[in-house]
């Protein structure tokens, strides 16, 4: 089969296709009208434009106190306030240890494995007072 015969075949198929299916493809359907939700969102965005905001939180200087507090101050205060931690319901040492391990695994808290036990012991002792 020569190149010329292939070209004739392509032209013939194109001609038959045009004869059968029309000269141009159908026009795309008209776009759907916006939904009521989209219209409400657009109106709200126009009335209350979004913008970035900077919020400065008050500095908390309260620290854990008492024997063993050094490990809690070094590890816990980067994410939690001392008041928030000490106002938790009374938990046993084992439960505190589970909580600290969860923070290490689920939240990737930078707490060394060797500090898990001392933190749990300190927190359980503070709540027992």
N, CA, C and O atoms as a printed pandas DataFrame, in Angstrom:
     atom_number atom_name residue_name chain_id  residue_number  x_coord  y_coord  z_coord
0              1         N          UNK        A               1    0.853   -1.169    0.000
1              2        CA          UNK        A               1    0.000    0.000    0.000
2              3         C          UNK        A               1    0.898    1.230    0.000
3              4         O          UNK        A               1    1.836    1.341    0.790
4              5         N          UNK        A               2    0.591    2.130   -0.887
5              6        CA          UNK        A               2    1.423    3.314   -1.013
6              7         C          UNK        A               2    0.907    4.426   -0.116
7              8         O          UNK        A               2   -0.220    4.385    0.377
8              9         N          UNK        A               3    1.741    5.392    0.076
9             10        CA          UNK        A               3    1.377    6.557    0.883
10            11         C          UNK        A               3    0.193    7.280    0.250
11            12         O          UNK        A               3   -0.693    7.769    0.951
12            13         N          UNK        A               4    0.186    7.342   -1.048
13            14        CA          UNK        A               4   -0.891    8.027   -1.757
14            15         C          UNK        A               4   -2.230    7.322   -1.520
15            16         O          UNK        A               4   -3.249    7.989   -1.341
16            17         N          UNK        A               5   -2.242    6.006   -1.516
17            18        CA          UNK        A               5   -3.479    5.264   -1.280
18            19         C          UNK        A               5   -3.985    5.495    0.157
19            20         O          UNK        A               5   -5.190    5.596    0.387
20            21         N          UNK        A               6   -3.061    5.578    1.107
21            22        CA          UNK        A               6   -3.453    5.842    2.496
22            23         C          UNK        A               6   -4.104    7.217    2.590
23            24         O          UNK        A               6   -5.124    7.376    3.260
24            25         N          UNK        A               7   -3.531    8.190    1.936
25            26        CA          UNK        A               7   -4.088    9.548    1.961
26            27         C          UNK        A               7   -5.476    9.569    1.333
27            28         O          UNK        A               7   -6.375   10.228    1.854
28            29         N          UNK        A               8   -5.665    8.862    0.222
29            30        CA          UNK        A               8   -6.988    8.795   -0.393
30            31         C          UNK        A               8   -8.001    8.151    0.556
31            32         O          UNK        A               8   -9.153    8.579    0.617
32            33         N          UNK        A               9   -7.581    7.144    1.283
33            34        CA          UNK        A               9   -8.469    6.471    2.234
34            35         C          UNK        A               9   -8.907    7.407    3.353
35            36         O          UNK        A               9  -10.076    7.421    3.738
36            37         N          UNK        A              10   -7.979    8.178    3.865
37            38        CA          UNK        A              10   -8.292    9.116    4.946
38            39         C          UNK        A              10   -9.275   10.171    4.454
39            40         O          UNK        A              10  -10.230   10.514    5.152
40            41         N          UNK        A              11   -9.037   10.684    3.247
41            42        CA          UNK        A              11   -9.922   11.694    2.684
42            43         C          UNK        A              11  -11.314   11.107    2.456
43            44         O          UNK        A              11  -12.316   11.784    2.689
44            45         N          UNK        A              12  -11.384    9.866    2.007
45            46        CA          UNK        A              12  -12.670    9.227    1.758
46            47         C          UNK        A              12  -13.445    9.040    3.058
47            48         O          UNK        A              12  -14.647    9.304    3.108
48            49         N          UNK        A              13  -12.753    8.579    4.127
49            50        CA          UNK        A              13  -13.416    8.399    5.414
50            51         C          UNK        A              13  -13.901    9.745    5.946
51            52         O          UNK        A              13  -15.009    9.834    6.475
52            53         N          UNK        A              14  -13.107   10.767    5.818
53            54        CA          UNK        A              14  -13.513   12.097    6.279
54            55         C          UNK        A              14  -14.728   12.587    5.511
55            56         O          UNK        A              14  -15.635   13.182    6.093
56            57         N          UNK        A              15  -14.752   12.341    4.210
57            58        CA          UNK        A              15  -15.894   12.778    3.405
58            59         C          UNK        A              15  -17.161   12.042    3.788
59            60         O          UNK        A              15  -18.224   12.654    3.888
60            61         N          UNK        A              16  -17.069   10.755    4.001
61            62        CA          UNK        A              16  -18.241    9.977    4.394
62            63         C          UNK        A              16  -18.733   10.441    5.772
63            64         O          UNK        A              16  -19.937   10.581    5.987
64            65         N          UNK        A              17  -17.805   10.678    6.700
65            66        CA          UNK        A              17  -18.174   11.138    8.038
66            67         C          UNK        A              17  -18.909   12.463    7.977
67            68         O          UNK        A              17  -19.900   12.656    8.682
68            69         N          UNK        A              18  -18.437   13.379    7.143
69            70        CA          UNK        A              18  -19.109   14.669    7.014
70            71         C          UNK        A              18  -20.494   14.509    6.419
71            72         O          UNK        A              18  -21.432   15.199    6.817
72            73         N          UNK        A              19  -20.621   13.600    5.467
73            74        CA          UNK        A              19  -21.920   13.399    4.825
74            75         C          UNK        A              19  -22.921   12.784    5.799
75            76         O          UNK        A              19  -24.100   13.136    5.786
76            77         N          UNK        A              20  -22.458   11.883    6.628
77            78        CA          UNK        A              20  -23.361   11.198    7.551
78            79         C          UNK        A              20  -23.692   12.015    8.797
79            80         O          UNK        A              20  -24.835   12.018    9.254
80            81         N          UNK        A              21  -22.710   12.698    9.337
81            82        CA          UNK        A              21  -22.868   13.319   10.657
82            83         C          UNK        A              21  -22.930   14.845   10.626
83            84         O          UNK        A              21  -22.956   15.474   11.684
84            85         N          UNK        A              22  -22.951   15.431    9.485
85            86        CA          UNK        A              22  -23.031   16.877    9.425
86            87         C          UNK        A              22  -21.657   17.493    9.243
87            88         O          UNK        A              22  -20.638   16.803    9.277
88            89         N          UNK        A              23  -21.649   18.769    9.054
89            90        CA          UNK        A              23  -20.397   19.449    8.751
90            91         C          UNK        A              23  -19.601   19.844    9.981
91            92         O          UNK        A              23  -18.385   20.009    9.891
92            93         N          UNK        A              24  -20.241   19.999   11.113
93            94        CA          UNK        A              24  -19.499   20.385   12.319
94            95         C          UNK        A              24  -20.125   19.668   13.514
95            96         O          UNK        A              24  -21.295   19.287   13.473
96            97         N          UNK        A              25  -19.370   19.493   14.539
97            98        CA          UNK        A              25  -19.928   18.840   15.721
98            99         C          UNK        A              25  -20.984   19.718   16.363
99           100         O          UNK        A              25  -20.976   20.936   16.185
100          101         N          UNK        A              26  -21.892   19.108   17.110
101          102        CA          UNK        A              26  -22.931   19.920   17.746
102          103         C          UNK        A              26  -22.328   20.902   18.748
103          104         O          UNK        A              26  -21.276   20.648   19.335
104          105         N          UNK        A              27  -23.002   22.002   18.925
105          106        CA          UNK        A              27  -22.546   23.022   19.876
106          107         C          UNK        A              27  -22.643   22.471   21.297
107          108         O          UNK        A              27  -23.557   21.706   21.604
108          109         N          UNK        A              28  -21.719   22.850   22.153
109          110        CA          UNK        A              28  -21.804   22.376   23.536
110          111         C          UNK        A              28  -23.061   22.934   24.200
111          112         O          UNK        A              28  -23.547   24.002   23.830
112          113         N          UNK        A              29  -23.575   22.208   25.175
113          114        CA          UNK        A              29  -24.782   22.700   25.844
114          115         C          UNK        A              29  -24.498   24.003   26.587
115          116         O          UNK        A              29  -23.368   24.282   26.990
116          117         N          UNK        A              30  -25.535   24.771   26.749
117          118        CA          UNK        A              30  -25.396   26.034   27.474
118          119         C          UNK        A              30  -25.022   25.742   28.921
119          120         O          UNK        A              30  -25.460   24.734   29.475
120          121         N          UNK        A              31  -24.224   26.599   29.543
121          122        CA          UNK        A              31  -23.860   26.348   30.942
122          123         C          UNK        A              31  -25.086   26.405   31.841
123          124         O          UNK        A              31  -26.034   27.149   31.590
124          125         N          UNK        A              32  -25.041   25.607   32.882
125          126        CA          UNK        A              32  -26.147   25.590   33.834
126          127         C          UNK        A              32  -26.214   26.920   34.580
127          128         O          UNK        A              32  -25.183   27.548   34.821
128          129         N          UNK        A              33  -27.397   27.345   34.939
129          130        CA          UNK        A              33  -27.486   28.578   35.739
130          131         C          UNK        A              33  -26.926   28.308   37.134
131          132         O          UNK        A              33  -26.975   27.171   37.604
132          133         N          UNK        A              34  -26.403   29.317   37.795
133          134        CA          UNK        A              34  -25.838   29.107   39.131
134          135         C          UNK        A              34  -26.922   28.653   40.114
135          136         O          UNK        A              34  -28.082   29.054   40.020
136          137         N          UNK        A              35  -26.512   27.819   41.040
137          138        CA          UNK        A              35  -27.448   27.327   42.054
138          139         C          UNK        A              35  -27.736   28.440   43.062
139          140         O          UNK        A              35  -26.959   29.388   43.174
140          141         N          UNK        A              36  -28.839   28.334   43.789
141          142        CA          UNK        A              36  -29.130   29.344   44.819
142          143         C          UNK        A              36  -28.011   29.436   45.861
143          144         O          UNK        A              36  -27.710   30.521   46.358
144          145         N          UNK        A              37  -27.392   28.288   46.192
145          146        CA          UNK        A              37  -26.298   28.313   47.167
146          147         C          UNK        A              37  -25.113   29.116   46.638
147          148         O          UNK        A              37  -24.497   29.890   47.371
148          149         N          UNK        A              38  -24.801   28.922   45.349
149          150        CA          UNK        A              38  -23.685   29.656   44.750
150          151         C          UNK        A              38  -23.977   31.149   44.725
151          152         O          UNK        A              38  -23.082   31.961   44.962
152          153         N          UNK        A              39  -25.224   31.517   44.440
153          154        CA          UNK        A              39  -25.588   32.934   44.427
154          155         C          UNK        A              39  -25.483   33.540   45.824
155          156         O          UNK        A              39  -24.994   34.659   45.980
156          157         N          UNK        A              40  -25.949   32.790   46.859
157          158        CA          UNK        A              40  -25.842   33.304   48.231
158          159         C          UNK        A              40  -24.381   33.469   48.636
159          160         O          UNK        A              40  -24.020   34.462   49.267
160          161         N          UNK        A              41  -23.536   32.495   48.274
161          162        CA          UNK        A              41  -22.120   32.592   48.615
162          163         C          UNK        A              41  -21.482   33.801   47.938
163          164         O          UNK        A              41  -20.714   34.530   48.566
164          165         N          UNK        A              42  -21.799   34.018   46.653
165          166        CA          UNK        A              42  -21.232   35.159   45.931
166          167         C          UNK        A              42  -21.679   36.473   46.558
167          168         O          UNK        A              42  -20.889   37.411   46.670
168          169         N          UNK        A              43  -22.945   36.544   46.969
169          170        CA          UNK        A              43  -23.444   37.770   47.599
170          171         C          UNK        A              43  -22.768   37.995   48.948
171          172         O          UNK        A              43  -22.410   39.124   49.285
172          173         N          UNK        A              44  -22.594   36.921   49.722
173          174        CA          UNK        A              44  -21.943   37.052   51.032
174          175         C          UNK        A              44  -20.489   37.454   50.865
175          176         O          UNK        A              44  -19.978   38.275   51.627
176          177         N          UNK        A              45  -19.823   36.884   49.876
177          178        CA          UNK        A              45  -18.418   37.231   49.649
178          179         C          UNK        A              45  -18.268   38.686   49.222
179          180         O          UNK        A              45  -17.301   39.351   49.595
180          181         N          UNK        A              46  -19.225   39.179   48.439
181          182        CA          UNK        A              46  -19.165   40.580   48.018
182          183         C          UNK        A              46  -19.430   41.508   49.198
183          184         O          UNK        A              46  -18.800   42.559   49.316
184          185         N          UNK        A              47  -20.361   41.124   50.072
185          186        CA          UNK        A              47  -20.707   41.968   51.211
186          187         C          UNK        A              47  -19.642   41.920   52.304
187          188         O          UNK        A              47  -19.362   42.929   52.951
188          189         N          UNK        A              48  -19.053   40.746   52.504
189          190        CA          UNK        A              48  -18.046   40.545   53.551
190          191         C          UNK        A              48  -16.819   39.894   52.940
191          192         O          UNK        A              48  -16.646   38.681   53.063
192          193         N          UNK        A              49  -15.974   40.657   52.292
193          194        CA          UNK        A              49  -14.821   40.040   51.629
194          195         C          UNK        A              49  -13.883   39.385   52.652
195          196         O          UNK        A              49  -13.653   39.906   53.743
196          197         N          UNK        A              50  -13.356   38.229   52.258
197          198        CA          UNK        A              50  -12.407   37.522   53.116
198          199         C          UNK        A              50  -11.072   38.240   53.109
199          200         O          UNK        A              50  -10.666   38.815   52.099
200          201         N          UNK        A              51  -10.401   38.199   54.236
201          202        CA          UNK        A              51   -9.067   38.765   54.320
202          203         C          UNK        A              51   -8.294   38.035   55.413
203          204         O          UNK        A              51   -8.880   37.406   56.294
204          205         N          UNK        A              52   -6.998   38.129   55.342
205          206        CA          UNK        A              52   -6.150   37.521   56.362
206          207         C          UNK        A              52   -6.186   38.368   57.620
207          208         O          UNK        A              52   -6.272   39.594   57.564
208          209         N          UNK        A              53   -6.118   37.693   58.747
209          210        CA          UNK        A              53   -6.095   38.398   60.023
210          211         C          UNK        A              53   -4.965   37.842   60.869
211          212         O          UNK        A              53   -4.668   36.648   60.827
212          213         N          UNK        A              54   -4.361   38.695   61.612
213          214        CA          UNK        A              54   -3.305   38.285   62.534
214          215         C          UNK        A              54   -3.829   38.476   63.949
215          216         O          UNK        A              54   -4.292   39.557   64.313
216          217         N          UNK        A              55   -3.750   37.429   64.730
217          218        CA          UNK        A              55   -4.237   37.486   66.101
218          219         C          UNK        A              55   -3.068   37.216   67.032
219          220         O          UNK        A              55   -2.356   36.223   66.880
220          221         N          UNK        A              56   -2.881   38.088   67.978
221          222        CA          UNK        A              56   -1.804   37.893   68.941
222          223         C          UNK        A              56   -2.408   37.425   70.256
223          224         O          UNK        A              56   -3.211   38.128   70.869
224          225         N          UNK        A              57   -2.018   36.242   70.678
225          226        CA          UNK        A              57   -2.524   35.681   71.915
226          227         C          UNK        A              57   -1.686   36.163   73.092
227          228         O          UNK        A              57   -0.494   36.429   72.934
228          229         N          UNK        A              58   -2.290   36.278   74.259
229          230        CA          UNK        A              58   -1.499   36.706   75.415
230          231         C          UNK        A              58   -0.474   35.641   75.787
231          232         O          UNK        A              58   -0.725   34.442   75.670
232          233         N          UNK        A              59    0.646   36.094   76.222
233          234        CA          UNK        A              59    1.708   35.166   76.628
234          235         C          UNK        A              59    1.360   34.573   77.982
235          236         O          UNK        A              59    0.925   35.281   78.890
236          237         N          UNK        A              60    1.550   33.292   78.106
237          238        CA          UNK        A              60    1.333   32.626   79.389
238          239         C          UNK        A              60    2.677   32.335   80.027
239          240         O          UNK        A              60    3.535   31.700   79.413
240          241         N          UNK        A              61    2.865   32.790   81.241
241          242        CA          UNK        A              61    4.153   32.577   81.886
242          243         C          UNK        A              61    4.064   31.582   83.041
243          244         O          UNK        A              61    5.047   31.353   83.745
244          245         N          UNK        A              62    2.885   30.993   83.233
245          246        CA          UNK        A              62    2.727   30.016   84.304
246          247         C          UNK        A              62    3.457   28.738   83.920
247          248         O          UNK        A              62    3.339   28.260   82.792
248          249         N          UNK        A              63    4.208   28.189   84.863
249          250        CA          UNK        A              63    4.935   26.958   84.624
250          251         C          UNK        A              63    4.545   25.919   85.659
251          252         O          UNK        A              63    3.945   26.234   86.687
252          253         N          UNK        A              64    4.897   24.676   85.368
253          254        CA          UNK        A              64    4.683   23.607   86.331
254          255         C          UNK        A              64    5.628   23.822   87.510
255          256         O          UNK        A              64    6.752   24.294   87.336
256          257         N          UNK        A              65    5.172   23.479   88.693
257          258        CA          UNK        A              65    5.948   23.690   89.911
258          259         C          UNK        A              65    6.188   22.356   90.619
259          260         O          UNK        A              65    5.476   21.381   90.380
260          261         N          UNK        A              66    7.176   22.325   91.472
261          262        CA          UNK        A              66    7.401   21.165   92.320
262          263         C          UNK        A              66    8.402   20.181   91.753
263          264         O          UNK        A              66    8.921   20.359   90.652
264          265         N          UNK        A              67    8.666   19.121   92.539
265          266        CA          UNK        A              67    9.644   18.120   92.115
266          267         C          UNK        A              67    9.199   17.428   90.823
267          268         O          UNK        A              67    8.050   17.003   90.701
268          269         N          UNK        A              68   10.111   17.323   89.873
269          270        CA          UNK        A              68    9.820   16.684   88.593
270          271         C          UNK        A              68    9.240   17.614   87.554
271          272         O          UNK        A              68    8.960   17.189   86.433
272          273         N          UNK        A              69    9.053   18.881   87.903
273          274        CA          UNK        A              69    8.419   19.818   86.973
274          275         C          UNK        A              69    9.300   20.160   85.774
275          276         O          UNK        A              69    8.803   20.605   84.740
276          277         N          UNK        A              70   10.618   19.951   85.916
277          278        CA          UNK        A              70   11.527   20.328   84.824
278          279         C          UNK        A              70   11.185   19.606   83.530
279          280         O          UNK        A              70   11.189   20.211   82.458
280          281         N          UNK        A              71   10.886   18.299   83.626
281          282        CA          UNK        A              71   10.591   17.517   82.426
282          283         C          UNK        A              71    9.246   17.950   81.818
283          284         O          UNK        A              71    9.104   17.962   80.595
284          285         N          UNK        A              72    8.279   18.297   82.640
285          286        CA          UNK        A              72    6.992   18.774   82.124
286          287         C          UNK        A              72    7.149   20.156   81.485
287          288         O          UNK        A              72    6.588   20.413   80.420
288          289         N          UNK        A              73    7.906   21.045   82.130
289          290        CA          UNK        A              73    8.133   22.375   81.554
290          291         C          UNK        A              73    8.870   22.268   80.218
291          292         O          UNK        A              73    8.553   22.997   79.278
292          293         N          UNK        A              74    9.837   21.380   80.128
293          294        CA          UNK        A              74   10.642   21.253   78.915
294          295         C          UNK        A              74    9.858   20.638   77.757
295          296         O          UNK        A              74   10.142   20.935   76.596
296          297         N          UNK        A              75    8.871   19.781   78.055
297          298        CA          UNK        A              75    8.187   19.053   76.991
298          299         C          UNK        A              75    6.749   19.488   76.745
299          300         O          UNK        A              75    6.288   19.447   75.604
300          301         N          UNK        A              76    6.045   19.894   77.762
301          302        CA          UNK        A              76    4.604   20.129   77.617
302          303         C          UNK        A              76    4.255   21.563   77.228
303          304         O          UNK        A              76    3.284   21.791   76.507
304          305         N          UNK        A              77    5.036   22.521   77.696
305          306        CA          UNK        A              77    4.661   23.926   77.511
306          307         C          UNK        A              77    4.811   24.433   76.082
307          308         O          UNK        A              77    4.357   25.532   75.765
308          309         N          UNK        A              78    5.437   23.652   75.226
309          310        CA          UNK        A              78    5.532   24.104   73.833
310          311         C          UNK        A              78    4.176   24.031   73.137
311          312         O          UNK        A              78    3.950   24.731   72.150
312          313         N          UNK        A              79    3.266   23.186   73.646
313          314        CA          UNK        A              79    1.932   23.059   73.043
314          315         C          UNK        A              79    0.795   23.399   73.998
315          316         O          UNK        A              79   -0.270   23.833   73.559
316          317         N          UNK        A              80    1.007   23.206   75.310
317          318        CA          UNK        A              80   -0.069   23.362   76.295
318          319         C          UNK        A              80    0.320   24.376   77.357
319          320         O          UNK        A              80    1.499   24.567   77.653
320          321         N          UNK        A              81   -0.690   25.021   77.923
321          322        CA          UNK        A              81   -0.429   25.858   79.092
322          323         C          UNK        A              81   -0.460   24.962   80.322
323          324         O          UNK        A              81   -1.129   23.929   80.336
324          325         N          UNK        A              82    0.264   25.367   81.341
325          326        CA          UNK        A              82    0.275   24.577   82.577
326          327         C          UNK        A              82   -1.127   24.511   83.171
327          328         O          UNK        A              82   -1.534   23.472   83.691
328          329         N          UNK        A              83   -1.862   25.607   83.094
329          330        CA          UNK        A              83   -3.212   25.631   83.637
330          331         C          UNK        A              83   -4.135   24.650   82.939
331          332         O          UNK        A              83   -4.940   23.982   83.588
332          333         N          UNK        A              84   -4.023   24.559   81.619
333          334        CA          UNK        A              84   -4.867   23.627   80.877
334          335         C          UNK        A              84   -4.553   22.192   81.276
335          336         O          UNK        A              84   -5.465   21.390   81.477
336          337         N          UNK        A              85   -3.287   21.868   81.391
337          338        CA          UNK        A              85   -2.896   20.498   81.727
338          339         C          UNK        A              85   -3.341   20.148   83.144
339          340         O          UNK        A              85   -3.886   19.069   83.376
340          341         N          UNK        A              86   -3.114   21.047   84.079
341          342        CA          UNK        A              86   -3.422   20.742   85.481
342          343         C          UNK        A              86   -4.917   20.791   85.782
343          344         O          UNK        A              86   -5.339   20.344   86.848
344          345         N          UNK        A              87   -5.721   21.320   84.874
345          346        CA          UNK        A              87   -7.172   21.343   85.074
346          347         C          UNK        A              87   -7.881   20.163   84.424
347          348         O          UNK        A              87   -9.109   20.143   84.341
348          349         N          UNK        A              88   -7.113   19.181   83.965
349          350        CA          UNK        A              88   -7.711   17.971   83.411
350          351         C          UNK        A              88   -8.279   17.126   84.547
351          352         O          UNK        A              88   -7.856   17.275   85.694
352          353         N          UNK        A              89   -9.219   16.251   84.252
353          354        CA          UNK        A              89   -9.734   15.365   85.304
354          355         C          UNK        A              89   -8.599   14.515   85.865
355          356         O          UNK        A              89   -7.634   14.235   85.153
356          357         N          UNK        A              90   -8.696   14.103   87.119
357          358        CA          UNK        A              90   -7.626   13.281   87.697
358          359         C          UNK        A              90   -7.447   11.978   86.913
359          360         O          UNK        A              90   -8.398   11.223   86.712
360          361         N          UNK        A              91   -6.227   11.737   86.482
361          362        CA          UNK        A              91   -5.908   10.533   85.719
362          363         C          UNK        A              91   -4.795    9.768   86.427
363          364         O          UNK        A              91   -3.959   10.362   87.108
364          365         N          UNK        A              92   -4.790    8.475   86.264
365          366        CA          UNK        A              92   -3.734    7.658   86.861
366          367         C          UNK        A              92   -2.450    7.825   86.054
367          368         O          UNK        A              92   -2.454    8.373   84.952
368          369         N          UNK        A              93   -1.356    7.340   86.631
369          370        CA          UNK        A              93   -0.066    7.411   85.942
370          371         C          UNK        A              93   -0.127    6.659   84.615
371          372         O          UNK        A              93    0.413    7.122   83.611
372          373         N          UNK        A              94   -0.788    5.494   84.611
373          374        CA          UNK        A              94   -0.876    4.689   83.390
374          375         C          UNK        A              94   -1.661    5.427   82.299
375          376         O          UNK        A              94   -1.291    5.376   81.126
376          377         N          UNK        A              95   -2.724    6.100   82.679
377          378        CA          UNK        A              95   -3.521    6.836   81.693
378          379         C          UNK        A              95   -2.739    8.035   81.171
379          380         O          UNK        A              95   -2.781    8.327   79.976
380          381         N          UNK        A              96   -2.021    8.738   82.061
381          382        CA          UNK        A              96   -1.192    9.853   81.615
382          383         C          UNK        A              96   -0.114    9.361   80.652
383          384         O          UNK        A              96    0.205   10.029   79.668
384          385         N          UNK        A              97    0.440    8.192   80.943
385          386        CA          UNK        A              97    1.471    7.645   80.063
386          387         C          UNK        A              97    0.872    7.365   78.674
387          388         O          UNK        A              97    1.510    7.650   77.661
388          389         N          UNK        A              98   -0.327    6.818   78.624
389          390        CA          UNK        A              98   -0.998    6.593   77.338
390          391         C          UNK        A              98   -1.223    7.917   76.604
391          392         O          UNK        A              98   -1.024    8.006   75.393
392          393         N          UNK        A              99   -1.639    8.941   77.350
393          394        CA          UNK        A              99   -1.886   10.253   76.740
394          395         C          UNK        A              99   -0.607   10.839   76.137
395          396         O          UNK        A              99   -0.622   11.363   75.023
396          397         N          UNK        A             100    0.486   10.750   76.872
397          398        CA          UNK        A             100    1.754   11.306   76.373
398          399         C          UNK        A             100    2.225   10.509   75.157
399          400         O          UNK        A             100    2.722   11.093   74.195
400          401         N          UNK        A             101    2.078    9.200   75.187
401          402        CA          UNK        A             101    2.458    8.379   74.019
402          403         C          UNK        A             101    1.583    8.733   72.807
403          404         O          UNK        A             101    2.073    8.788   71.680
404          405         N          UNK        A             102    0.298    8.968   73.044
405          406        CA          UNK        A             102   -0.592    9.368   71.948
406          407         C          UNK        A             102   -0.113   10.686   71.347
407          408         O          UNK        A             102   -0.124   10.855   70.127
408          409         N          UNK        A             103    0.301   11.610   72.191
409          410        CA          UNK        A             103    0.786   12.898   71.681
410          411         C          UNK        A             103    2.045   12.707   70.842
411          412         O          UNK        A             103    2.259   13.422   69.863
412          413         N          UNK        A             104    2.876   11.741   71.228
413          414        CA          UNK        A             104    4.090   11.466   70.457
414          415         C          UNK        A             104    3.749   10.857   69.102
415          416         O          UNK        A             104    4.308   11.255   68.080
416          417         N          UNK        A             105    2.826    9.885   69.092
417          418        CA          UNK        A             105    2.551    9.165   67.846
418          419         C          UNK        A             105    1.543    9.896   66.966
419          420         O          UNK        A             105    1.798   10.094   65.778
420          421         N          UNK        A             106    0.416   10.296   67.518
421          422        CA          UNK        A             106   -0.640   10.908   66.707
422          423         C          UNK        A             106   -0.315   12.341   66.316
423          424         O          UNK        A             106   -0.598   12.757   65.193
424          425         N          UNK        A             107    0.283   13.108   67.239
425          426        CA          UNK        A             107    0.523   14.530   66.993
426          427         C          UNK        A             107    2.000   14.858   66.782
427          428         O          UNK        A             107    2.362   16.018   66.584
428          429         N          UNK        A             108    2.840   13.845   66.823
429          430        CA          UNK        A             108    4.284   14.018   66.594
430          431         C          UNK        A             108    4.908   15.024   67.559
431          432         O          UNK        A             108    5.757   15.828   67.175
432          433         N          UNK        A             109    4.476   14.965   68.802
433          434        CA          UNK        A             109    5.052   15.848   69.823
434          435         C          UNK        A             109    6.525   15.464   70.020
435          436         O          UNK        A             109    6.851   14.280   70.099
436          437         N          UNK        A             110    7.399   16.450   70.096
437          438        CA          UNK        A             110    8.830   16.159   70.239
438          439         C          UNK        A             110    9.201   15.783   71.674
439          440         O          UNK        A             110    9.978   16.479   72.327
440          441         N          UNK        A             111    8.643   14.687   72.150
441          442        CA          UNK        A             111    8.915   14.208   73.503
442          443         C          UNK        A             111    9.749   12.940   73.375
443          444         O          UNK        A             111    9.357   11.997   72.689
444          445         N          UNK        A             112   10.902   12.924   74.038
445          446        CA          UNK        A             112   11.753   11.735   73.993
446          447         C          UNK        A             112   11.084   10.598   74.758
447          448         O          UNK        A             112   10.365   10.829   75.730
448          449         N          UNK        A             113   11.326    9.372   74.310
449          450        CA          UNK        A             113   10.736    8.204   74.954
450          451         C          UNK        A             113   11.125    8.126   76.426
451          452         O          UNK        A             113   10.330    7.691   77.258
452          453         N          UNK        A             114   12.340    8.545   76.746
453          454        CA          UNK        A             114   12.791    8.471   78.148
454          455         C          UNK        A             114   12.047    9.467   79.032
455          456         O          UNK        A             114   12.054    9.324   80.255
456          457         N          UNK        A             115   11.409   10.467   78.439
457          458        CA          UNK        A             115   10.677   11.466   79.217
458          459         C          UNK        A             115    9.208   11.098   79.450
459          460         O          UNK        A             115    8.541   11.731   80.269
460          461         N          UNK        A             116    8.699   10.092   78.746
461          462        CA          UNK        A             116    7.283    9.738   78.855
462          463         C          UNK        A             116    6.926    9.353   80.289
463          464         O          UNK        A             116    5.966    9.884   80.848
464          465         N          UNK        A             117    7.679    8.444   80.886
465          466        CA          UNK        A             117    7.403    7.991   82.249
466          467         C          UNK        A             117    7.472    9.114   83.275
467          468         O          UNK        A             117    6.534    9.281   84.054
468          469         N          UNK        A             118    8.568    9.899   83.302
469          470        CA          UNK        A             118    8.645   10.993   84.262
470          471         C          UNK        A             118    7.539   12.038   84.106
471          472         O          UNK        A             118    7.063   12.580   85.104
472          473         N          UNK        A             119    7.125   12.328   82.871
473          474        CA          UNK        A             119    6.033   13.281   82.671
474          475         C          UNK        A             119    4.743   12.717   83.257
475          476         O          UNK        A             119    4.028   13.415   83.976
476          477         N          UNK        A             120    4.446   11.464   82.954
477          478        CA          UNK        A             120    3.224   10.835   83.461
478          479         C          UNK        A             120    3.241   10.773   84.985
479          480         O          UNK        A             120    2.221   11.014   85.630
480          481         N          UNK        A             121    4.378   10.455   85.550
481          482        CA          UNK        A             121    4.488   10.374   87.012
482          483         C          UNK        A             121    4.259   11.745   87.643
483          484         O          UNK        A             121    3.534   11.858   88.631
484          485         N          UNK        A             122    4.863   12.771   87.088
485          486        CA          UNK        A             122    4.700   14.128   87.603
486          487         C          UNK        A             122    3.245   14.563   87.543
487          488         O          UNK        A             122    2.707   15.066   88.529
488          489         N          UNK        A             123    2.594   14.371   86.378
489          490        CA          UNK        A             123    1.214   14.816   86.217
490          491         C          UNK        A             123    0.254   14.062   87.148
491          492         O          UNK        A             123   -0.656   14.665   87.718
492          493         N          UNK        A             124    0.449   12.776   87.299
493          494        CA          UNK        A             124   -0.406   12.005   88.209
494          495         C          UNK        A             124   -0.192   12.455   89.652
495          496         O          UNK        A             124   -1.146   12.534   90.426
496          497         N          UNK        A             125    1.052   12.749   90.016
497          498        CA          UNK        A             125    1.340   13.199   91.382
498          499         C          UNK        A             125    0.768   14.580   91.642
499          500         O          UNK        A             125    0.273   14.847   92.737
500          501         N          UNK        A             126    0.828   15.475   90.637
501          502        CA          UNK        A             126    0.281   16.818   90.814
502          503         C          UNK        A             126   -1.226   16.788   90.991
503          504         O          UNK        A             126   -1.776   17.571   91.766
504          505         N          UNK        A             127   -1.898   15.895   90.285
505          506        CA          UNK        A             127   -3.347   15.830   90.401
506          507         C          UNK        A             127   -3.793   15.125   91.678
507          508         O          UNK        A             127   -4.928   15.303   92.120
508          509         N          UNK        A             128   -2.919   14.336   92.265
509          510        CA          UNK        A             128   -3.266   13.636   93.503
510          511         C          UNK        A             128   -3.255   14.578   94.691
511          512         O          UNK        A             128   -3.803   14.251   95.744
512          513         N          UNK        A             129   -2.643   15.734   94.541
513          514        CA          UNK        A             129   -2.541   16.685   95.664
514          515         C          UNK        A             129   -3.844   17.330   95.968
515          516         O          UNK        A             129   -3.928   18.152   96.881
